[in-house]
C-alpha cells in the first residue's frame, strides 16, 4: 500500500511543539485592525495551542 501524502497547507500553518501539541497563530490577523484596542491586538500575537484530539490529526497530516 502506498504512503499517505503529507498536506503542504498544514505544514505551512502549524508546527508541533516539543511535547507533541499542534501550535498555530490565531485567526483574524490579516487586515482591518484599526477598530481593535490594544489588549485585543496583543492577544492576537499569542500562539494558539490545539487540544489533544486536533494535535493528533494535525500531526498525522504533517508526517510524510
C-alpha positions as CSV (number, residue, x, y, z in Angstrom):
1,X,0.0,0.0,0.0
2,X,1.4,3.4,-0.9
3,X,2.3,6.0,1.7
4,X,-0.1,8.8,2.5
5,X,0.9,12.2,1.1
6,X,1.6,14.9,3.7
7,X,-0.5,18.1,3.4
8,X,1.5,21.1,2.4
9,X,-1.1,23.6,3.6
10,X,-0.9,22.1,7.1
11,X,2.9,22.2,7.1
12,X,2.7,26.0,6.4
13,X,0.1,26.8,9.1
14,X,1.0,24.6,12.0
15,X,4.1,23.3,13.9
16,X,4.4,20.7,16.5
17,X,5.6,21.7,20.0
18,X,8.2,19.7,21.9
19,X,5.5,17.8,23.8
20,X,3.6,16.9,20.6
21,X,0.9,19.6,20.6
22,X,0.0,21.5,17.5
23,X,0.7,25.2,17.6
24,X,-0.6,27.9,15.2
25,X,-1.2,31.6,15.1
26,X,-4.7,33.0,15.9
27,X,-7.1,33.8,13.2
28,X,-8.1,37.3,12.3
29,X,-4.7,38.9,11.9
30,X,-4.8,39.9,8.3
31,X,-6.1,43.4,7.9
32,X,-8.7,45.9,9.3
33,X,-7.2,46.2,12.8
34,X,-7.9,49.9,13.3
35,X,-11.0,49.1,15.4
36,X,-9.1,46.7,17.8
37,X,-8.0,48.1,21.1
38,X,-4.5,47.4,22.5
39,X,-5.5,44.4,24.5
40,X,-7.1,42.6,21.6
41,X,-4.0,43.3,19.4
42,X,-1.7,41.8,22.0
43,X,-3.9,38.7,22.4
44,X,-3.7,38.1,18.7
45,X,0.1,38.0,18.8
46,X,0.0,34.9,21.1
47,X,0.0,31.4,19.7
48,X,-2.9,29.1,19.8
49,X,-2.3,25.6,21.2
50,X,-4.7,22.9,20.0
51,X,-6.1,20.2,22.1
52,X,-5.0,16.6,22.1
53,X,-7.5,15.4,19.5
54,X,-6.7,18.1,17.0
55,X,-3.0,17.7,17.6
56,X,-3.1,14.0,16.7
57,X,-5.0,14.8,13.5
58,X,-2.6,17.6,12.5
59,X,0.4,15.5,13.3
60,X,-0.9,12.7,11.1
61,X,-1.3,15.2,8.2
62,X,2.2,16.5,8.7
63,X,4.2,13.3,8.6
64,X,5.3,12.1,5.2
